[in-house]
Amino acid sequence: MGLRSVTIMGDSKTVIKKCQATGMDKSIIGVVIRDIQKHSSRFQEIIFQFIQKSENYQAHKLAKETLEKGEERNLVGTERICNEKLLQEELARNP
């Protein structure tokens, strides 16, 4: 996708704080946090930002729809974009 700077918003203060931390996380979601931190090195700037659940309605709706359909999608801005596999291929081509 060629992004250099990203802002990742979430409605879980715990997850946002863990993503911002530099130390190793030993919680049950530690593997996911380490994966996020590993992939964050692909960007020049990455910001993890907390937002209220009420502001996160569209992302919640998208996640619920895709889980029901068994699909994988991403949300950029307010638009639905490519399949996860296509995104991974693009990121692999442009580290």
N, C-alpha and C positions, 0 to 999 in steps of 0.2 A: 504494500500500500504506500510505501515511501514516506511514512510519517516519522518525523524527527522528535516531535513533542506531543505527549498525550496527557490527558487528564482522565483518570479513572474515578468514577463516582460510585459510592455504595452507601447503603443505609444501615450497615453494621459497623458501629464505632470500633468494636473489637478487631474486626478484620482489617479495617483501614489502618488502625494503629500498628497491627502486626506487619502489614505490608510496608509501612514507613520505617519500621525498626530495622536495624542492621544485624542484630544478634539472631542466633538460631532459635526457632520456635519449637517447643517440645509438646505443643498441644495436639489434639486430634486432627486439626486442620493444618498442622505444621508442614506436611508434604505439599499441600496446595500453596501455602505461603512461600515456601522455598521455590516452587515452580514459578510463581509470579515474580519473585525477586530475580530469579535467573533470567527470565525473559525481559525484564525491565532494562537490562543492560543493552538491549538493542536500540534504545532510544537515547537521544541526547538529554532529554528532560522528561521526567515522568512524575506526575502529581497524583497522589491518592487523596481524594476529597470526600468527606462525609456529607451526605444529604439526607433530609428527612424522608421517611417512607412515603409520605404523601406526594413528594416531588419525584419519586422513583416509580410512579405508577406504570409508565410506558414500558420500562425495562422489566418490571414484574410481569406485566401482561405478555410481553414477548417471550419471556422465559417459560411461563406457564403454557403458552400455545405450542412452543417448540418441544417441550417435554411431552405434551400430550400426543404430538405427531411423531415423536422420535427423531426430530431434526436437530441440526446444530446451526445457529445463526449468530450474527454479531450485530450490535447496534452502534452506529456512528452518528453523533448528533441526534437527529430525530428520524433518520432513515435506516431501514433494514438493508443490510448488505449481504455480501457473499457467504457461501457455505464455509464452514470452518476449515475443511480440507483445502479449499482454494486459498484461503487466507494464510494457512501454514506454508503452502507452496510459494506464495508471494514473499513472505517473510524469509524463507530459506534463500530465495534468489537475491534479496536485498538486505543483507545482515546489518 
